[in-house]
Amino acid sequence: MFEKIKRIFSLIFGCILFCDGLFLIWQNKIHLGTLLPLLLGFVLLIHAIFYRSMQRFLRQKVQLKALYKWGWGGFLLWLISVAVFFAYIHQHTQQQNTEQTVHAIIILGSGIQNGQPSPTLAKRLDKGAELAQQQMKAILIVTGGIGYTEKETEAEIMAKYLYQQYNIPLQRIYLEDKSTSTELNLFNSKTILKDQKIPLSAPIAIVTSDFHTLRAAAIAKKLGYQNIIMSSAETPLNTRYNAWLREYFAFISGWVLQEY
């Protein structure tokens, strides 16, 4: 019975992951968060299709059969760790507190597509604008340098979006337009804060996607931000779980490399 469940599990989840990965790659979203589900889905499909042949082969190879069982055990433990990480993201985003008065709102970049904010970045900007309308005295800092195929920096496009969509005065928006990573987003923003006489001990809101709050907060603390209020934007559904999975690996690698 358990063996049958494993085969059905492999077939169903293999199809979901493989088709999801293919769809996102077809949309030119090629990164770790799409390639890993594609590869995992392919392995699960192969496992389901050739399950009986594999079992006959393993019955003759005792050591390989033991390794196979250990592999499944490790895979299940990994799935549990991913589920815990996803649950943390979901719960953490439900417990936000942005009622505290903040002195600055930093919106982290997330990519430009054809001169416009990507869907993920647009969600961040929408969240940042909502917060800015509640915190009228706070300055806004938009972050991101120029992409390989773009003519304007990400920060410039973000500022333009906030002005056009929400009528937020450009005089209120400060551009951090040199960075290419979260760490540089936050590091370079410190210069703007210093110029505006806002100390790192002041309450500062950081707006990013739901999946990114945990790592962004850890990086900010390492850089000396002492009173951060994380504000998370919902990730678009069509890329949500791929982005969460990519962040799972990014968070682990950042911890291993002592980036925070």
MIBAMAR-663653 format. One record per residue (C-alpha): residue number from 0; residue in one letter; chain; x, y, z. Coordinates in steps of 0.25 Angstrom, whole numbers, plus 5000, padded with zeros to 4 digits. Layout:
BEGIN
{nr:NUM&rest:A&kette:A&c1:X&c2:Y&c3:Z};
...
***
This chain:
BEGIN
{nr:0&rest:M&kette:A&c1:5000&c2:5000&c3:5000};
{nr:1&rest:F&kette:A&c1:5011&c2:5010&c3:5004};
{nr:2&rest:E&kette:A&c1:5018&c2:5007&c3:4991};
{nr:3&rest:K&kette:A&c1:5006&c2:5010&c3:4983};
{nr:4&rest:I&kette:A&c1:5004&c2:5023&c3:4990};
{nr:5&rest:K&kette:A&c1:5019&c2:5027&c3:4987};
{nr:6&rest:R&kette:A&c1:5016&c2:5024&c3:4972};
{nr:7&rest:I&kette:A&c1:5003&c2:5032&c3:4972};
{nr:8&rest:F&kette:A&c1:5010&c2:5043&c3:4979};
{nr:9&rest:S&kette:A&c1:5022&c2:5043&c3:4970};
{nr:10&rest:L&kette:A&c1:5013&c2:5044&c3:4958};
{nr:11&rest:I&kette:A&c1:5003&c2:5055&c3:4963};
{nr:12&rest:F&kette:A&c1:5014&c2:5064&c3:4969};
{nr:13&rest:G&kette:A&c1:5024&c2:5061&c3:4957};
{nr:14&rest:C&kette:A&c1:5013&c2:5066&c3:4947};
{nr:15&rest:I&kette:A&c1:5010&c2:5078&c3:4955};
{nr:16&rest:L&kette:A&c1:5025&c2:5082&c3:4957};
{nr:17&rest:F&kette:A&c1:5029&c2:5079&c3:4943};
{nr:18&rest:C&kette:A&c1:5018&c2:5086&c3:4936};
{nr:19&rest:D&kette:A&c1:5019&c2:5098&c3:4946};
{nr:20&rest:G&kette:A&c1:5034&c2:5099&c3:4943};
{nr:21&rest:L&kette:A&c1:5032&c2:5098&c3:4928};
{nr:22&rest:F&kette:A&c1:5021&c2:5109&c3:4928};
{nr:23&rest:L&kette:A&c1:5030&c2:5119&c3:4936};
{nr:24&rest:I&kette:A&c1:5042&c2:5116&c3:4927};
{nr:25&rest:W&kette:A&c1:5033&c2:5118&c3:4915};
{nr:26&rest:Q&kette:A&c1:5031&c2:5132&c3:4921};
{nr:27&rest:N&kette:A&c1:5046&c2:5134&c3:4922};
{nr:28&rest:K&kette:A&c1:5046&c2:5133&c3:4937};
{nr:29&rest:I&kette:A&c1:5059&c2:5125&c3:4937};
{nr:30&rest:H&kette:A&c1:5065&c2:5124&c3:4951};
{nr:31&rest:L&kette:A&c1:5067&c2:5114&c3:4962};
{nr:32&rest:G&kette:A&c1:5053&c2:5115&c3:4967};
{nr:33&rest:T&kette:A&c1:5048&c2:5110&c3:4953};
{nr:34&rest:L&kette:A&c1:5059&c2:5100&c3:4950};
{nr:35&rest:L&kette:A&c1:5059&c2:5093&c3:4963};
{nr:36&rest:P&kette:A&c1:5044&c2:5089&c3:4962};
{nr:37&rest:L&kette:A&c1:5046&c2:5085&c3:4947};
{nr:38&rest:L&kette:A&c1:5057&c2:5076&c3:4951};
{nr:39&rest:L&kette:A&c1:5050&c2:5070&c3:4963};
{nr:40&rest:G&kette:A&c1:5037&c2:5068&c3:4955};
{nr:41&rest:F&kette:A&c1:5045&c2:5061&c3:4944};
{nr:42&rest:V&kette:A&c1:5052&c2:5052&c3:4954};
{nr:43&rest:L&kette:A&c1:5038&c2:5049&c3:4961};
{nr:44&rest:L&kette:A&c1:5032&c2:5046&c3:4947};
{nr:45&rest:I&kette:A&c1:5043&c2:5036&c3:4944};
{nr:46&rest:H&kette:A&c1:5041&c2:5030&c3:4957};
{nr:47&rest:A&kette:A&c1:5026&c2:5028&c3:4955};
{nr:48&rest:I&kette:A&c1:5027&c2:5023&c3:4940};
{nr:49&rest:F&kette:A&c1:5038&c2:5013&c3:4943};
{nr:50&rest:Y&kette:A&c1:5034&c2:5009&c3:4957};
{nr:51&rest:R&kette:A&c1:5032&c2:4994&c3:4955};
{nr:52&rest:S&kette:A&c1:5045&c2:4993&c3:4947};
{nr:53&rest:M&kette:A&c1:5053&c2:5000&c3:4958};
{nr:54&rest:Q&kette:A&c1:5047&c2:4991&c3:4969};
{nr:55&rest:R&kette:A&c1:5051&c2:4979&c3:4961};
{nr:56&rest:F&kette:A&c1:5065&c2:4984&c3:4959};
{nr:57&rest:L&kette:A&c1:5066&c2:4988&c3:4974};
{nr:58&rest:R&kette:A&c1:5062&c2:4975&c3:4979};
{nr:59&rest:Q&kette:A&c1:5075&c2:4969&c3:4973};
{nr:60&rest:K&kette:A&c1:5084&c2:4981&c3:4979};
{nr:61&rest:V&kette:A&c1:5083&c2:4981&c3:4994};
{nr:62&rest:Q&kette:A&c1:5092&c2:4993&c3:4996};
{nr:63&rest:L&kette:A&c1:5085&c2:5001&c3:4985};
{nr:64&rest:K&kette:A&c1:5071&c2:4998&c3:4991};
{nr:65&rest:A&kette:A&c1:5076&c2:5003&c3:5005};
{nr:66&rest:L&kette:A&c1:5081&c2:5015&c3:4998};
{nr:67&rest:Y&kette:A&c1:5068&c2:5017&c3:4991};
{nr:68&rest:K&kette:A&c1:5061&c2:5016&c3:5005};
{nr:69&rest:W&kette:A&c1:5070&c2:5026&c3:5011};
{nr:70&rest:G&kette:A&c1:5068&c2:5035&c3:4999};
{nr:71&rest:W&kette:A&c1:5053&c2:5035&c3:5001};
{nr:72&rest:G&kette:A&c1:5055&c2:5038&c3:5016};
{nr:73&rest:G&kette:A&c1:5064&c2:5050&c3:5013};
{nr:74&rest:F&kette:A&c1:5054&c2:5055&c3:5002};
{nr:75&rest:L&kette:A&c1:5042&c2:5054&c3:5012};
{nr:76&rest:L&kette:A&c1:5050&c2:5062&c3:5023};
{nr:77&rest:W&kette:A&c1:5054&c2:5072&c3:5012};
{nr:78&rest:L&kette:A&c1:5039&c2:5074&c3:5009};
{nr:79&rest:I&kette:A&c1:5036&c2:5076&c3:5024};
{nr:80&rest:S&kette:A&c1:5046&c2:5087&c3:5025};
{nr:81&rest:V&kette:A&c1:5041&c2:5094&c3:5012};
{nr:82&rest:A&kette:A&c1:5027&c2:5093&c3:5018};
{nr:83&rest:V&kette:A&c1:5031&c2:5099&c3:5031};
{nr:84&rest:F&kette:A&c1:5038&c2:5110&c3:5024};
{nr:85&rest:F&kette:A&c1:5026&c2:5113&c3:5015};
{nr:86&rest:A&kette:A&c1:5017&c2:5113&c3:5028};
{nr:87&rest:Y&kette:A&c1:5026&c2:5123&c3:5035};
{nr:88&rest:I&kette:A&c1:5025&c2:5132&c3:5023};
{nr:89&rest:H&kette:A&c1:5010&c2:5131&c3:5023};
{nr:90&rest:Q&kette:A&c1:5009&c2:5133&c3:5038};
{nr:91&rest:H&kette:A&c1:5019&c2:5144&c3:5038};
{nr:92&rest:T&kette:A&c1:5012&c2:5152&c3:5027};
{nr:93&rest:Q&kette:A&c1:4999&c2:5151&c3:5035};
{nr:94&rest:Q&kette:A&c1:5005&c2:5158&c3:5048};
{nr:95&rest:Q&kette:A&c1:5010&c2:5171&c3:5042};
{nr:96&rest:N&kette:A&c1:5010&c2:5184&c3:5050};
{nr:97&rest:T&kette:A&c1:5011&c2:5196&c3:5042};
{nr:98&rest:E&kette:A&c1:5003&c2:5205&c3:5051};
{nr:99&rest:Q&kette:A&c1:5016&c2:5211&c3:5058};
{nr:100&rest:T&kette:A&c1:5021&c2:5224&c3:5052};
{nr:101&rest:V&kette:A&c1:5033&c2:5222&c3:5043};
{nr:102&rest:H&kette:A&c1:5043&c2:5233&c3:5038};
{nr:103&rest:A&kette:A&c1:5046&c2:5226&c3:5025};
{nr:104&rest:I&kette:A&c1:5040&c2:5215&c3:5016};
{nr:105&rest:I&kette:A&c1:5050&c2:5207&c3:5008};
{nr:106&rest:I&kette:A&c1:5044&c2:5199&c3:4996};
{nr:107&rest:L&kette:A&c1:5053&c2:5188&c3:4991};
{nr:108&rest:G&kette:A&c1:5055&c2:5186&c3:4976};
{nr:109&rest:S&kette:A&c1:5050&c2:5173&c3:4969};
{nr:110&rest:G&kette:A&c1:5053&c2:5175&c3:4954};
{nr:111&rest:I&kette:A&c1:5048&c2:5182&c3:4942};
{nr:112&rest:Q&kette:A&c1:5041&c2:5177&c3:4930};
{nr:113&rest:N&kette:A&c1:5041&c2:5185&c3:4917};
{nr:114&rest:G&kette:A&c1:5043&c2:5198&c3:4925};
{nr:115&rest:Q&kette:A&c1:5032&c2:5195&c3:4935};
{nr:116&rest:P&kette:A&c1:5032&c2:5189&c3:4949};
{nr:117&rest:S&kette:A&c1:5031&c2:5174&c3:4949};
{nr:118&rest:P&kette:A&c1:5018&c2:5168&c3:4955};
{nr:119&rest:T&kette:A&c1:5025&c2:5165&c3:4968};
{nr:120&rest:L&kette:A&c1:5031&c2:5179&c3:4968};
{nr:121&rest:A&kette:A&c1:5018&c2:5186&c3:4965};
{nr:122&rest:K&kette:A&c1:5012&c2:5178&c3:4978};
{nr:123&rest:R&kette:A&c1:5023&c2:5184&c3:4986};
{nr:124&rest:L&kette:A&c1:5021&c2:5198&c3:4981};
{nr:125&rest:D&kette:A&c1:5006&c2:5197&c3:4983};
{nr:126&rest:K&kette:A&c1:5009&c2:5193&c3:4998};
{nr:127&rest:G&kette:A&c1:5019&c2:5204&c3:4999};
{nr:128&rest:A&kette:A&c1:5009&c2:5214&c3:4994};
{nr:129&rest:E&kette:A&c1:4999&c2:5209&c3:5004};
{nr:130&rest:L&kette:A&c1:5008&c2:5211&c3:5015};
{nr:131&rest:A&kette:A&c1:5013&c2:5225&c3:5010};
{nr:132&rest:Q&kette:A&c1:4999&c2:5230&c3:5010};
{nr:133&rest:Q&kette:A&c1:4997&c2:5226&c3:5025};
{nr:134&rest:Q&kette:A&c1:5011&c2:5231&c3:5028};
{nr:135&rest:M&kette:A&c1:5010&c2:5245&c3:5022};
{nr:136&rest:K&kette:A&c1:5023&c2:5250&c3:5029};
{nr:137&rest:A&kette:A&c1:5032&c2:5238&c3:5025};
{nr:138&rest:I&kette:A&c1:5041&c2:5240&c3:5013};
{nr:139&rest:L&kette:A&c1:5042&c2:5229&c3:5002};
{nr:140&rest:I&kette:A&c1:5054&c2:5222&c3:4997};
{nr:141&rest:V&kette:A&c1:5053&c2:5214&c3:4985};
{nr:142&rest:T&kette:A&c1:5065&c2:5204&c3:4981};
{nr:143&rest:G&kette:A&c1:5071&c2:5198&c3:4969};
{nr:144&rest:G&kette:A&c1:5081&c2:5201&c3:4959};
{nr:145&rest:I&kette:A&c1:5081&c2:5199&c3:4944};
{nr:146&rest:G&kette:A&c1:5078&c2:5186&c3:4937};
{nr:147&rest:Y&kette:A&c1:5086&c2:5180&c3:4925};
{nr:148&rest:T&kette:A&c1:5075&c2:5183&c3:4915};
{nr:149&rest:E&kette:A&c1:5069&c2:5195&c3:4922};
{nr:150&rest:K&kette:A&c1:5071&c2:5210&c3:4919};
{nr:151&rest:E&kette:A&c1:5066&c2:5215&c3:4933};
{nr:152&rest:T&kette:A&c1:5070&c2:5210&c3:4946};
{nr:153&rest:E&kette:A&c1:5060&c2:5202&c3:4954};
{nr:154&rest:A&kette:A&c1:5059&c2:5213&c3:4965};
{nr:155&rest:E&kette:A&c1:5055&c2:5223&c3:4954};
{nr:156&rest:I&kette:A&c1:5044&c2:5214&c3:4949};
{nr:157&rest:M&kette:A&c1:5039&c2:5211&c3:4963};
{nr:158&rest:A&kette:A&c1:5038&c2:5226&c3:4966};
{nr:159&rest:K&kette:A&c1:5031&c2:5229&c3:4953};
{nr:160&rest:Y&kette:A&c1:5021&c2:5218&c3:4957};
{nr:161&rest:L&kette:A&c1:5018&c2:5224&c3:4970};
{nr:162&rest:Y&kette:A&c1:5016&c2:5237&c3:4964};
{nr:163&rest:Q&kette:A&c1:5007&c2:5233&c3:4953};
{nr:164&rest:Q&kette:A&c1:4999&c2:5222&c3:4960};
{nr:165&rest:Y&kette:A&c1:4998&c2:5229&c3:4974};
{nr:166&rest:N&kette:A&c1:5001&c2:5244&c3:4972};
{nr:167&rest:I&kette:A&c1:5012&c2:5243&c3:4982};
{nr:168&rest:P&kette:A&c1:5021&c2:5255&c3:4980};
{nr:169&rest:L&kette:A&c1:5035&c2:5253&c3:4974};
{nr:170&rest:Q&kette:A&c1:5041&c2:5262&c3:4984};
{nr:171&rest:R&kette:A&c1:5037&c2:5252&c3:4995};
{nr:172&rest:I&kette:A&c1:5044&c2:5240&c3:4988};
{nr:173&rest:Y&kette:A&c1:5059&c2:5238&c3:4989};
{nr:174&rest:L&kette:A&c1:5066&c2:5229&c3:4979};
{nr:175&rest:E&kette:A&c1:5076&c2:5219&c3:4982};
{nr:176&rest:D&kette:A&c1:5080&c2:5215&c3:4968};
{nr:177&rest:K&kette:A&c1:5094&c2:5208&c3:4969};
{nr:178&rest:S&kette:A&c1:5090&c2:5195&c3:4975};
{nr:179&rest:T&kette:A&c1:5089&c2:5181&c3:4969};
{nr:180&rest:S&kette:A&c1:5085&c2:5173&c3:4982};
{nr:181&rest:T&kette:A&c1:5077&c2:5174&c3:4995};
{nr:182&rest:E&kette:A&c1:5090&c2:5176&c3:5003};
{nr:183&rest:L&kette:A&c1:5094&c2:5188&c3:4994};
{nr:184&rest:N&kette:A&c1:5080&c2:5193&c3:4994};
{nr:185&rest:L&kette:A&c1:5080&c2:5195&c3:5009};
{nr:186&rest:F&kette:A&c1:5095&c2:5198&c3:5010};
{nr:187&rest:N&kette:A&c1:5094&c2:5210&c3:5000};
{nr:188&rest:S&kette:A&c1:5081&c2:5214&c3:5006};
{nr:189&rest:K&kette:A&c1:5088&c2:5218&c3:5019};
{nr:190&rest:T&kette:A&c1:5095&c2:5229&c3:5012};
{nr:191&rest:I&kette:A&c1:5081&c2:5235&c3:5008};
{nr:192&rest:L&kette:A&c1:5077&c2:5233&c3:5022};
{nr:193&rest:K&kette:A&c1:5089&c2:5240&c3:5028};
{nr:194&rest:D&kette:A&c1:5087&c2:5252&c3:5018};
{nr:195&rest:Q&kette:A&c1:5073&c2:5253&c3:5023};
{nr:196&rest:K&kette:A&c1:5078&c2:5253&c3:5037};
{nr:197&rest:I&kette:A&c1:5070&c2:5240&c3:5040};
{nr:198&rest:P&kette:A&c1:5078&c2:5231&c3:5050};
{nr:199&rest:L&kette:A&c1:5078&c2:5216&c3:5048};
{nr:200&rest:S&kette:A&c1:5072&c2:5215&c3:5062};
{nr:201&rest:A&kette:A&c1:5059&c2:5222&c3:5057};
{nr:202&rest:P&kette:A&c1:5047&c2:5214&c3:5053};
{nr:203&rest:I&kette:A&c1:5049&c2:5210&c3:5038};
{nr:204&rest:A&kette:A&c1:5040&c2:5202&c3:5029};
{nr:205&rest:I&kette:A&c1:5045&c2:5192&c3:5019};
{nr:206&rest:V&kette:A&c1:5035&c2:5188&c3:5008};
{nr:207&rest:T&kette:A&c1:5038&c2:5175&c3:5001};
{nr:208&rest:S&kette:A&c1:5031&c2:5162&c3:4996};
{nr:209&rest:D&kette:A&c1:5025&c2:5153&c3:5007};
{nr:210&rest:F&kette:A&c1:5036&c2:5142&c3:5004};
{nr:211&rest:H&kette:A&c1:5047&c2:5152&c3:5005};
{nr:212&rest:T&kette:A&c1:5044&c2:5158&c3:5019};
{nr:213&rest:L&kette:A&c1:5052&c2:5148&c3:5027};
{nr:214&rest:R&kette:A&c1:5065&c2:5150&c3:5019};
{nr:215&rest:A&kette:A&c1:5063&c2:5165&c3:5017};
{nr:216&rest:A&kette:A&c1:5061&c2:5167&c3:5032};
{nr:217&rest:A&kette:A&c1:5074&c2:5159&c3:5035};
{nr:218&rest:I&kette:A&c1:5082&c2:5167&c3:5025};
{nr:219&rest:A&kette:A&c1:5077&c2:5180&c3:5031};
{nr:220&rest:K&kette:A&c1:5080&c2:5176&c3:5045};
{nr:221&rest:K&kette:A&c1:5095&c2:5172&c3:5041};
{nr:222&rest:L&kette:A&c1:5096&c2:5186&c3:5034};
{nr:223&rest:G&kette:A&c1:5092&c2:5193&c3:5047};
{nr:224&rest:Y&kette:A&c1:5077&c2:5196&c3:5045};
{nr:225&rest:Q&kette:A&c1:5072&c2:5196&c3:5059};
{nr:226&rest:N&kette:A&c1:5057&c2:5198&c3:5058};
{nr:227&rest:I&kette:A&c1:5052&c2:5192&c3:5046};
{nr:228&rest:I&kette:A&c1:5037&c2:5190&c3:5043};
{nr:229&rest:M&kette:A&c1:5036&c2:5179&c3:5032};
{nr:230&rest:S&kette:A&c1:5024&c2:5182&c3:5022};
{nr:231&rest:S&kette:A&c1:5021&c2:5170&c3:5013};
{nr:232&rest:A&kette:A&c1:5015&c2:5170&c3:4999};
{nr:233&rest:E&kette:A&c1:5007&c2:5158&c3:4994};
{nr:234&rest:T&kette:A&c1:5015&c2:5151&c3:4983};
{nr:235&rest:P&kette:A&c1:5007&c2:5149&c3:4970};
{nr:236&rest:L&kette:A&c1:5000&c2:5135&c3:4970};
{nr:237&rest:N&kette:A&c1:5007&c2:5130&c3:4957};
{nr:238&rest:T&kette:A&c1:5021&c2:5131&c3:4963};
{nr:239&rest:R&kette:A&c1:5018&c2:5131&c3:4978};
{nr:240&rest:Y&kette:A&c1:5022&c2:5117&c3:4981};
{nr:241&rest:N&kette:A&c1:5034&c2:5117&c3:4972};
{nr:242&rest:A&kette:A&c1:5039&c2:5130&c3:4978};
{nr:243&rest:W&kette:A&c1:5037&c2:5124&c3:4992};
{nr:244&rest:L&kette:A&c1:5045&c2:5111&c3:4988};
{nr:245&rest:R&kette:A&c1:5056&c2:5120&c3:4982};
{nr:246&rest:E&kette:A&c1:5056&c2:5128&c3:4995};
{nr:247&rest:Y&kette:A&c1:5057&c2:5115&c3:5003};
{nr:248&rest:F&kette:A&c1:5070&c2:5112&c3:4997};
{nr:249&rest:A&kette:A&c1:5075&c2:5127&c3:4997};
{nr:250&rest:F&kette:A&c1:5073&c2:5128&c3:5012};
{nr:251&rest:I&kette:A&c1:5080&c2:5115&c3:5015};
{nr:252&rest:S&kette:A&c1:5092&c2:5119&c3:5006};
{nr:253&rest:G&kette:A&c1:5092&c2:5133&c3:5012};
{nr:254&rest:W&kette:A&c1:5093&c2:5126&c3:5026};
{nr:255&rest:V&kette:A&c1:5104&c2:5117&c3:5022};
{nr:256&rest:L&kette:A&c1:5112&c2:5128&c3:5015};
{nr:257&rest:Q&kette:A&c1:5110&c2:5137&c3:5028};
{nr:258&rest:E&kette:A&c1:5103&c2:5148&c3:5020};
{nr:259&rest:Y&kette:A&c1:5095&c2:5151&c3:5032};
***
